[in-house]
Amino acid sequence: MDRLNIFIVEDESIVAKDIQHSLTKLGYNVVGIANNGNDAIEKIMELTPDLVLMDIMIKGPMTGIDVTEKIKEKLNVPVIFLTAYADEGTLSRAKVTEPYGYILKPFKEIDLHSTIEMAVYKHQKDAALMKERDFLYSLVENKEERSRDIIFVKSNNRIVKINLKDVYYVETVKDYMAINTATLKYMVHISMRDFEQRLDDREFVRIHRQFIARIDKIQSIDAQNVVLENHLKVIPIGGMYKDDLMKRLNLL
């Protein structure tokens, strides 16, 4: 595995050298050091490191938090804050930049190592998830190839086409949506709101905060539940969705 390239932003030269020594000892590659905001931004943009260790209080008019905000406008790089200050105000400002770690000085090498490894792992997972989401969205939103009758989802490392006419219902499962056909279930990392916007409201209806059903798959409705064809599923009707459901039916 390639060595991780790390950039250090620290205004105390002795501390910066000590951090560099610890990182090298832990098997990382230090690609650069800066002691002020302007130099840090310029060098980080040029070197594009895998991770940045950012002291919050540095020389010049910018803090490490300011530098992080500038960097994140153009570069997707994980930042770990280093600081001797743990007051609530500093923590609140730092949290806004969504750092991947926060280490209080003085720290031990084992703390540095574990924080870096966790930050890199989380960043890789976040990047993979974002790439997958963008790809799926591009499939759905490509107007030249798009059909309102189909969607594409990722299943077992493959992109699979689903005919919406085969979908019985959609259900929220924690941070995922479960798309259910008569025989198969597909899990997609998307919010209920975003998914609902991609469906034809002439064919699908929200009947509960956790459920969307395909209208032509509804077999019967009682006071509290919707029963789908072939008794595939009994879904409760949410009070705030009942009126809209009744309006959407071709009721005689």
Secondary structure, 3 states (H helix, E strand, C coil): CCCCEEEEECCCHHHHHHHHHHHHHCCCEEEEEECEHHHHHHHHHHHCCCEEEEECCCECCCCHHHHHHHHHCCCCCCEEEEECCCCHHHHHHHHHCCCCEEEECCCCHHHHHHHHHHHHHHHHHHHHHHHHHHHHHHHHHCCCCCCCCEEEEEECCEEEEEEHHHEEEEEEECCEEEEEECCCEEEECCCHHHHHHCCCCCCEEEEECCEEEEHHHEEEECCCEEEEHHHCCEEECCHHHHHHHHHHCCCC
